[in-house]
Amino acid sequence: MLHYETIPVTAFQQNCSLVWEDEGMTAAVIDPGGDLEVLLGACKQLGITLTDIWITHAHLDHAAATAELAEQLQLPIIGPHPGDQFWIDGLPMAAATYGFPPARPFKPTRWLHDGDTVTLGKHTFQVRHCPGHTPGHVVFYSPEIQRAFVGDVLFAGSIGRTDFPQGNHQHLIDSITQRLWPMGDDTVFIPGHGPESTFGRERQTNPYVGGT
C-alpha cells in the first residue's frame, strides 16, 4: 500500500511530499525545495527510509535543496524533463535573488519523458510531461491510489503561472486538458502550493479551465 504526507517548505510554502510503501517503508521525496531538517525529521518520525528524489520542475522552491539532499544521503535524482536544464543551471542566482539559502545545480540521475514510469518498491507511477509553467515540468500519477502529484501545473481554483522564461499559457492549458483530465474526475491531485482538490472539481469550478 502507498501512503503520502505533504509538508509545506520554504517561505514560498511549497508542498513537498513524502511518498512511501509499507512493505519495506522505502520512500521518495517529491520536490525538496528546502527545510531539509524538517523533511528528514518527518522521515524519522514516520519510520521511512528515503531512496529517491523525484523532481516535477526545477524552480527554486521545488528544487533548491536537491543537490544537498542527494549528496548527504547518496540518493538518485529522478526528473525533471530535460527542458528544465536552464532552470537547474540558474538555481544559485535564483537563490540569491529571492533570499534563499545557497542552492547548487544538480545533474539528474535520470531525466524523465512523457510515458515514462518510476517505481517505489513494487509500486509504479506514471510520468506525464506537462509543459507550460516550465518547459520541462512533469507530473507523477499513481492509478493505484488515484493520486497525482502535479507540481505547479494546476491548483485548487487556479493554474500555474506562465510569465516566467519559456512559460507558455497554451501549452499549460493543453497539458491540463490532454494530460491531466484523462486520469479521471475522481483523481485527487496534490499541487505545488495550497490545498488538494480533484480533477472533476476543477473541471467544473476552476475559472481558468472550467468546462474543458
Disulfide bonds with the S-S distance in Angstrom:
none
